[in-house]
């Protein structure tokens, strides 16, 4: 495009990741800054990505028997105080409403950092008998967490969008059985739609969600060598049901506290997706999530303009099953249009000019590889479908290979320090499970234990810190 130095990406992904990442988001018109620090404005193409994530995830939730609901944004302070561990974990993050107009409120209202306190006060009225269980609820909403000083565009924002799942069961066994189902849903969405691989595992005690007995996460790796937590699932046990009096009568007529779980996927995944797949030409968006999957760009001259445009419009009929766009703007050159759609991350471009019209063909250009091929117009829909599937598969394969290539091993603390200093990425270590050894590893190598993978390779070794027997492999790295 003319003036590409102003309108295109000027930073290099490999040289200045932070500047490159910000330019990709802004110049692709996926999101913009808000007047409030740490908050994000999602432009139409960016919000469409979230809508597609939401739609696919929600369909899987409903198939699993989970129902949507909605609870208010404001939480009375007295409810937050009911669950001391939960309040302690979130106290620095809470934003408060103290006035309405010119009047001070009698009680402070928290702007929802998460909804446990408010939801469980209400849900406790809905459950009386074991017949009322299981109860599996979800809400799609926004939350506000204000504690950090340096927000990162989309990856770490003060307000974000997410799903907030809450489930209640009669027994611990039923509650724990939900883990693999929910993590399976999140893994399907992250891999098959976002084309993002990740390591599924259990968080350490120190990294467990406030108020939970155990936290499980999917950990992604960004191109700058830092890990970032993706979707998660929390086993809350009876902590919240005891605090909020969620009691039911079991089959034997005895009163019991419910067992609960919570789980979420957020707009953070959009930032991870863009960081992993995009390149120095702009955004790269997986076809299954892109607001526009296919753009048709006619190439015309004065003599052929009307005929080519008429034929191109007919081609749009063959693209009706895709999210397609016809770019017939006449004030831009084809080259400028090509660069613009590359910058915005549209997965597939179709070029159609006078020669293509005469020979009954069209040219397909992939955003991920830049590869071109000519196809017959009669087979356009089928070929576009194949190409989009190939792009989707290629993005996951590339990201999976990058994750594999940047996952290392260390047997001792000195090796861990060396790998973190020279390579970064994620490091597999043996860990005895002691919190003291976890803290020493954190202090010595500048990272932390991200999670303990559920898929443990057989074998034993010794802890990288203390040298004692360590049957467990943990993942270590720097993290957002």
C-alpha positions as CSV (number, residue, x, y, z in Angstrom):
1,X,0.0,0.0,0.0
2,X,1.3,3.5,-0.6
3,X,2.4,5.0,2.7
4,X,2.8,1.5,4.1
5,X,5.4,2.8,6.6
6,X,2.6,4.8,8.3
7,X,-0.3,2.3,7.9
8,X,1.4,-1.0,8.1
9,X,3.3,-2.7,10.9
10,X,6.6,-0.9,11.5
11,X,7.9,-3.0,14.4
12,X,9.3,-6.6,14.0
13,X,7.8,-9.4,16.0
14,X,11.2,-10.9,16.6
15,X,12.9,-7.7,17.6
16,X,10.3,-5.6,19.6
17,X,7.5,-7.9,20.6
18,X,5.6,-5.4,22.8
19,X,5.5,-2.7,20.2
20,X,4.7,-5.1,17.4
21,X,1.9,-6.7,19.4
22,X,0.3,-3.3,20.1
23,X,0.6,-2.2,16.5
24,X,-1.1,-5.4,15.3
25,X,-4.1,-4.9,17.5
26,X,-4.5,-1.2,16.7
27,X,-3.7,-1.2,13.0
28,X,-5.7,-4.3,12.2
29,X,-8.7,-2.5,13.7
30,X,-9.4,-5.3,16.1
31,X,-9.4,-3.1,19.3
32,X,-8.5,0.4,20.5
33,X,-7.6,2.1,23.7
34,X,-10.2,3.3,26.1
35,X,-10.1,6.7,27.9
36,X,-10.0,4.5,31.1
37,X,-6.5,3.0,31.6
38,X,-6.5,-0.8,31.3
39,X,-9.9,-1.1,29.6
40,X,-10.3,-2.2,26.0
41,X,-12.6,-1.0,23.2
42,X,-13.4,-3.9,20.9
43,X,-14.0,-2.8,17.3
44,X,-16.5,-4.7,15.2
45,X,-14.0,-7.3,13.8
46,X,-12.6,-7.9,17.3
47,X,-15.9,-8.2,19.0
48,X,-17.0,-10.6,16.2
49,X,-14.1,-12.9,17.2
50,X,-15.3,-12.9,20.8
51,X,-18.9,-13.6,19.6
52,X,-17.6,-16.6,17.7
53,X,-15.7,-17.9,20.7
54,X,-18.7,-17.3,22.9
55,X,-21.1,-19.0,20.4
56,X,-19.0,-22.2,20.0
57,X,-18.2,-22.4,23.8
58,X,-21.9,-21.8,24.7
59,X,-23.1,-24.5,22.4
60,X,-20.8,-27.0,24.1
61,X,-22.0,-25.8,27.5
62,X,-25.6,-26.4,26.5
63,X,-24.8,-29.8,25.1
64,X,-23.3,-30.7,28.5
65,X,-26.5,-29.6,30.3
66,X,-25.4,-26.2,31.5
67,X,-27.9,-23.3,31.6
68,X,-27.3,-19.6,31.2
69,X,-28.3,-17.1,33.7
70,X,-27.4,-13.5,34.7
71,X,-26.6,-11.9,38.0
72,X,-26.1,-8.1,38.7
73,X,-22.9,-6.2,38.4
74,X,-22.9,-4.8,41.9
75,X,-22.2,-6.9,45.0
76,X,-22.9,-5.6,48.6
77,X,-19.8,-5.4,50.8
78,X,-21.4,-7.6,53.5
79,X,-21.6,-10.5,51.0
80,X,-17.9,-10.3,50.1
81,X,-17.0,-10.5,53.8
82,X,-18.9,-13.8,54.2
83,X,-16.1,-15.8,52.6
84,X,-12.9,-14.5,54.3
85,X,-10.4,-16.4,52.0
86,X,-12.2,-15.2,48.9
87,X,-12.3,-11.6,50.1
88,X,-8.6,-11.7,51.1
89,X,-7.6,-12.9,47.6
90,X,-9.6,-10.3,45.8
91,X,-9.5,-7.3,48.2
92,X,-6.7,-5.4,46.3
93,X,-8.6,-5.9,43.0
94,X,-12.1,-4.6,44.0
95,X,-13.4,-1.4,42.6
96,X,-16.1,0.2,44.8
97,X,-19.2,2.3,44.3
98,X,-19.6,4.6,47.2
99,X,-21.9,7.4,45.9
100,X,-24.9,7.8,43.7
101,X,-25.5,11.3,42.5
102,X,-24.8,13.5,45.4
103,X,-25.7,10.9,48.1
104,X,-23.4,8.5,49.8
105,X,-24.5,4.9,49.8
106,X,-25.3,3.3,53.1
107,X,-23.2,0.3,52.1
108,X,-20.4,0.1,49.6
109,X,-21.1,-1.9,46.4
110,X,-18.3,-3.8,44.8
111,X,-18.1,-3.8,41.0
112,X,-18.0,-7.6,40.3
113,X,-14.5,-9.0,40.3
114,X,-16.2,-12.4,40.1
115,X,-19.7,-13.4,41.2
116,X,-19.5,-16.1,43.8
117,X,-20.6,-13.9,46.8
118,X,-23.7,-12.5,45.1
119,X,-24.7,-15.7,43.3
120,X,-24.4,-18.0,46.2
121,X,-26.5,-15.8,48.5
122,X,-29.3,-16.2,46.0
123,X,-28.7,-19.8,44.9
124,X,-28.9,-20.9,48.6
125,X,-32.6,-20.1,48.3
126,X,-33.1,-22.4,45.3
127,X,-31.7,-25.6,46.7
128,X,-33.5,-27.6,49.3
129,X,-33.2,-31.3,48.3
130,X,-30.8,-33.6,46.5
131,X,-33.4,-33.6,43.7
132,X,-32.4,-29.9,43.1
133,X,-28.8,-31.1,42.2
134,X,-26.7,-31.0,40.2
135,X,-27.3,-27.3,39.3
136,X,-25.0,-26.1,36.6
137,X,-25.1,-22.4,35.7
138,X,-23.2,-20.1,33.5
139,X,-23.2,-16.4,32.7
140,X,-21.5,-14.4,30.0
141,X,-20.5,-11.1,31.6
142,X,-17.8,-8.5,32.3
143,X,-15.7,-8.3,35.5
144,X,-13.4,-5.6,36.9
145,X,-10.1,-6.2,38.7
146,X,-8.1,-3.1,39.5
147,X,-5.0,-4.1,41.4
148,X,-2.2,-4.1,38.8
149,X,-0.3,-1.0,37.7
150,X,0.8,-2.0,34.2
151,X,-2.0,-3.5,32.1
152,X,-1.2,-5.2,28.9
153,X,-3.5,-4.7,25.9
154,X,-6.2,-7.5,26.0
155,X,-3.8,-9.9,27.8
156,X,-4.2,-8.2,31.2
157,X,-6.9,-5.6,31.4
158,X,-8.9,-4.1,34.3
159,X,-12.2,-5.0,32.7
160,X,-12.6,-8.1,30.6
161,X,-15.3,-10.3,29.2
162,X,-15.6,-14.0,30.1
163,X,-17.9,-16.9,30.8
164,X,-18.4,-17.5,34.5
165,X,-19.5,-21.0,35.2
166,X,-20.8,-22.2,38.6
167,X,-21.9,-25.7,39.3
168,X,-23.2,-27.4,42.5
169,X,-23.3,-31.1,43.2
170,X,-24.4,-33.5,46.0
171,X,-21.1,-35.4,46.3
172,X,-17.4,-34.6,45.9
173,X,-17.2,-37.5,43.4
174,X,-19.8,-35.9,41.1
175,X,-18.1,-32.5,41.4
176,X,-14.6,-33.8,40.6
177,X,-16.0,-35.7,37.6
178,X,-16.9,-32.4,36.0
179,X,-13.2,-31.3,35.7
180,X,-12.3,-33.3,32.6
181,X,-15.6,-32.3,30.8
182,X,-15.1,-28.6,31.3
183,X,-11.4,-28.7,30.5
184,X,-12.2,-30.8,27.5
185,X,-14.6,-28.1,26.3
186,X,-12.0,-25.4,26.7
187,X,-9.3,-27.5,25.0
188,X,-11.6,-28.1,22.1
189,X,-12.3,-24.4,21.7
190,X,-8.7,-23.3,22.1
191,X,-7.3,-25.9,19.8
192,X,-10.0,-26.2,17.1
193,X,-11.1,-22.6,16.9
194,X,-8.3,-20.4,18.3
195,X,-5.7,-22.8,16.9
196,X,-3.8,-22.5,20.2
197,X,-2.1,-25.5,21.9
198,X,-1.5,-25.5,25.7
199,X,-0.5,-27.5,28.7
200,X,-3.3,-28.7,30.9
201,X,-2.5,-29.2,34.5
202,X,-3.0,-28.4,38.2
203,X,-1.8,-25.2,39.8
204,X,0.3,-25.3,42.9
205,X,-1.3,-24.4,46.2
206,X,0.2,-20.9,46.1
207,X,-1.3,-20.3,42.6
208,X,-4.8,-21.7,43.4
209,X,-7.8,-19.4,43.0
210,X,-8.8,-17.6,46.2
211,X,-11.4,-19.8,48.0
212,X,-10.8,-22.9,45.9
213,X,-9.3,-26.3,47.0
214,X,-7.7,-26.8,43.6
215,X,-7.2,-24.9,40.3
216,X,-6.6,-26.4,36.9
217,X,-5.4,-24.4,33.9
218,X,-4.4,-24.4,30.3
219,X,-1.1,-22.7,30.0
220,X,-0.1,-21.0,26.6
221,X,3.3,-19.7,25.5
222,X,3.7,-16.4,23.8
223,X,6.4,-15.5,21.2
224,X,8.3,-13.4,23.8
225,X,9.0,-16.5,25.8
226,X,6.5,-15.8,28.5
227,X,3.7,-18.2,29.5
228,X,0.2,-17.0,30.1
229,X,-2.7,-18.7,31.8
230,X,-5.7,-19.5,29.6
231,X,-9.1,-21.1,30.6
232,X,-9.3,-22.6,34.1
233,X,-11.5,-24.8,36.3
234,X,-11.6,-24.6,40.1
235,X,-12.6,-27.2,42.6
236,X,-14.2,-25.2,45.4
237,X,-15.2,-28.1,47.6
238,X,-17.6,-26.9,50.3
239,X,-15.9,-23.6,51.1
240,X,-18.5,-21.4,49.5
241,X,-21.5,-23.6,50.4
242,X,-20.5,-23.4,54.1
243,X,-20.0,-19.6,53.9
244,X,-23.3,-19.0,52.2
245,X,-25.4,-21.8,53.7
246,X,-26.1,-23.8,50.5
247,X,-27.6,-26.8,52.3
248,X,-29.7,-29.6,50.9
249,X,-31.3,-32.7,52.4
250,X,-29.7,-35.9,50.9
251,X,-31.4,-39.2,50.1
252,X,-31.0,-40.4,53.7
253,X,-32.7,-37.3,55.0
254,X,-29.5,-35.7,56.4
255,X,-28.5,-32.1,55.8
256,X,-25.4,-31.6,53.7
257,X,-23.4,-28.8,52.2
258,X,-23.1,-28.8,48.4
259,X,-19.9,-29.3,46.5
260,X,-19.1,-26.5,44.0
261,X,-16.9,-25.8,41.0
262,X,-16.2,-22.6,39.0
263,X,-14.7,-22.2,35.5
264,X,-14.0,-19.5,32.9
265,X,-12.6,-18.6,29.5
266,X,-12.0,-14.9,28.7
267,X,-11.2,-12.3,26.1
268,X,-7.5,-12.8,27.0
269,X,-7.6,-15.6,24.5
270,X,-8.0,-13.1,21.7
271,X,-4.7,-11.4,22.7
272,X,-3.0,-14.8,22.9
273,X,-4.3,-15.8,19.5
274,X,-3.1,-12.6,17.9
275,X,0.3,-12.8,19.5
276,X,0.9,-16.4,18.5
277,X,-0.4,-16.3,14.9
278,X,0.2,-12.8,13.6
279,X,3.3,-11.7,11.7
280,X,5.1,-8.6,10.5
281,X,2.4,-7.9,7.9
282,X,-0.4,-7.7,10.5
283,X,-3.0,-9.8,12.2
284,X,-3.6,-13.5,11.4
285,X,-7.0,-14.7,12.5
286,X,-8.0,-18.4,12.3
287,X,-10.8,-18.9,9.7
288,X,-13.3,-20.3,12.2
289,X,-13.2,-17.1,14.3
290,X,-12.6,-14.4,11.7
291,X,-15.3,-11.8,11.2
292,X,-14.6,-12.0,7.4
293,X,-13.3,-15.4,6.2
294,X,-13.0,-14.5,2.5
295,X,-12.6,-11.2,0.7
296,X,-13.2,-11.0,-3.0
297,X,-11.1,-8.3,-4.7
298,X,-11.9,-7.6,-8.4
299,X,-9.1,-6.3,-10.5
300,X,-10.3,-4.0,-13.2
301,X,-9.3,-1.6,-15.9
302,X,-11.4,1.0,-17.7
303,X,-12.3,-1.4,-20.5
304,X,-13.2,-4.4,-18.4
305,X,-14.6,-2.7,-15.3
306,X,-18.3,-3.3,-15.7
307,X,-18.0,-6.8,-17.0
308,X,-15.5,-7.9,-14.3
309,X,-17.6,-6.4,-11.5
310,X,-20.8,-8.0,-12.8
311,X,-19.0,-11.4,-13.0
312,X,-17.5,-10.9,-9.5
313,X,-20.8,-10.2,-8.0
314,X,-22.1,-13.4,-9.3
315,X,-19.2,-15.2,-7.7
316,X,-20.4,-13.9,-4.3
317,X,-23.3,-16.2,-4.6
318,X,-21.0,-19.2,-4.5
319,X,-19.5,-17.7,-1.3
320,X,-22.8,-17.4,0.6
321,X,-22.0,-20.2,3.0
322,X,-18.9,-18.3,4.2
323,X,-18.5,-15.0,6.0
324,X,-17.5,-13.2,2.8
325,X,-17.0,-9.6,1.7
326,X,-16.9,-8.0,-1.8
327,X,-14.4,-5.2,-2.0
328,X,-15.5,-3.1,-4.9
329,X,-14.2,0.2,-3.6
330,X,-13.0,2.2,-6.7
331,X,-10.8,4.8,-4.9
332,X,-8.2,2.2,-3.9
333,X,-5.8,0.2,-6.1
334,X,-5.9,-3.6,-5.9
335,X,-2.4,-3.6,-4.3
336,X,-3.5,-1.3,-1.5
337,X,-6.6,-3.5,-0.9
338,X,-4.4,-6.6,-0.7
339,X,-2.2,-5.0,1.9
340,X,-5.2,-3.7,3.9
341,X,-6.9,-7.2,4.1
342,X,-3.5,-8.8,5.0
343,X,-3.1,-6.2,7.8
344,X,-6.6,-7.0,9.1
345,X,-6.0,-10.8,9.1
346,X,-8.6,-12.0,6.7
347,X,-7.7,-15.7,6.1
348,X,-8.4,-15.9,2.4
349,X,-8.3,-13.5,-0.5
350,X,-9.8,-14.1,-3.9
351,X,-8.4,-12.1,-6.8
352,X,-10.5,-11.9,-10.0
353,X,-9.5,-10.0,-13.1
354,X,-10.3,-9.8,-16.8
355,X,-8.2,-12.9,-17.6
356,X,-9.8,-14.8,-14.8
357,X,-13.2,-13.8,-16.1
358,X,-12.3,-15.1,-19.7
359,X,-10.9,-18.4,-18.4
360,X,-13.6,-19.1,-15.8
361,X,-11.1,-19.1,-12.9
362,X,-10.1,-17.2,-9.7
363,X,-6.9,-16.9,-7.7
364,X,-6.9,-17.9,-4.0
365,X,-4.3,-16.3,-1.8
366,X,-3.7,-17.6,1.8
367,X,-3.0,-15.1,4.6
368,X,-1.0,-17.6,6.7
369,X,1.5,-18.6,4.0
370,X,1.0,-16.2,1.2
371,X,0.5,-19.1,-1.1
372,X,-1.5,-18.7,-4.3
373,X,-3.3,-21.1,-6.5
374,X,-5.8,-20.8,-9.4
375,X,-9.1,-22.7,-9.2
376,X,-12.1,-23.0,-11.5
377,X,-15.0,-20.8,-10.8
378,X,-17.4,-23.8,-11.0
379,X,-15.6,-25.4,-8.0
380,X,-15.0,-22.1,-6.1
381,X,-17.1,-22.9,-3.0
382,X,-15.5,-26.4,-2.5
383,X,-12.0,-25.0,-3.0
384,X,-12.5,-22.1,-0.6
385,X,-13.8,-24.6,2.0
386,X,-10.7,-26.8,1.5
387,X,-8.4,-23.8,1.8
388,X,-10.0,-22.4,4.9
389,X,-9.7,-25.9,6.6
390,X,-6.0,-26.0,5.5
391,X,-5.3,-22.6,7.0
392,X,-7.0,-23.6,10.3
393,X,-5.0,-26.8,10.5
394,X,-1.7,-25.1,9.5
395,X,-2.1,-22.4,12.2
396,X,-2.5,-25.1,14.9
397,X,0.3,-27.1,13.6
398,X,2.7,-24.1,13.5
399,X,1.7,-23.1,17.0
400,X,2.1,-26.6,18.3
401,X,5.6,-26.9,16.8
402,X,6.6,-23.6,18.3
403,X,5.4,-24.8,21.7
404,X,7.3,-28.0,21.3
405,X,10.5,-26.2,20.2
406,X,10.3,-23.8,23.1
407,X,9.7,-26.4,25.8
408,X,13.0,-27.5,27.4
409,X,14.2,-29.7,30.3
410,X,16.3,-29.0,33.3
411,X,17.5,-31.5,35.9
412,X,19.1,-29.2,38.4
413,X,18.6,-25.6,39.6
414,X,21.7,-24.5,37.8
415,X,20.4,-26.0,34.6
416,X,17.1,-24.3,35.2
417,X,18.8,-20.9,35.6
418,X,20.9,-21.5,32.5
419,X,17.9,-22.5,30.3
420,X,15.8,-19.6,31.6
421,X,18.6,-17.1,30.9
422,X,19.5,-18.4,27.4
423,X,16.3,-19.9,26.0
424,X,13.3,-18.8,28.1
425,X,10.1,-20.6,27.2
426,X,8.6,-23.4,29.3
427,X,10.9,-25.7,31.2
428,X,10.0,-29.2,32.4
429,X,11.4,-29.9,35.9
430,X,11.1,-32.5,38.6
431,X,9.5,-31.1,41.7
432,X,9.1,-32.8,45.1
433,X,5.8,-30.9,45.8
434,X,7.3,-28.9,48.7
435,X,6.2,-25.2,48.8
436,X,9.7,-24.3,50.0
437,X,11.3,-25.8,46.9
438,X,8.7,-24.0,44.8
439,X,9.7,-20.7,46.3
440,X,13.4,-21.3,45.9
441,X,13.0,-22.1,42.3
442,X,10.9,-19.0,41.8
443,X,13.5,-16.8,43.4
444,X,16.5,-18.4,41.7
445,X,15.4,-18.5,38.1
446,X,13.0,-15.6,37.8
447,X,9.9,-17.6,36.9
448,X,7.4,-19.8,38.7
449,X,5.8,-23.2,38.5
450,X,3.0,-22.7,35.9
451,X,1.2,-26.0,36.5
452,X,1.7,-29.7,37.0
453,X,0.5,-31.4,33.8
454,X,-2.3,-33.9,34.0
455,X,-0.6,-36.1,31.4
456,X,2.5,-37.2,33.4
457,X,5.1,-39.2,31.7
458,X,6.0,-42.4,33.6
459,X,9.3,-42.4,35.5
460,X,10.9,-40.8,38.5
461,X,13.6,-38.3,39.1
462,X,14.9,-35.9,41.7
463,X,13.7,-32.4,42.6
464,X,15.7,-29.7,40.9
465,X,16.0,-27.8,44.2
466,X,16.4,-30.3,47.1
467,X,17.5,-33.4,45.2
468,X,14.9,-35.6,46.9
469,X,12.8,-38.1,45.1
470,X,10.3,-36.4,42.7
471,X,7.8,-38.5,40.8
472,X,6.1,-35.3,39.5
473,X,7.0,-33.3,36.4
474,X,6.1,-29.6,36.7
475,X,6.2,-26.8,34.1
476,X,8.2,-23.7,34.9
477,X,8.5,-20.3,33.2
478,X,8.1,-16.6,33.3
479,X,4.4,-15.6,33.2
480,X,2.2,-12.6,32.5
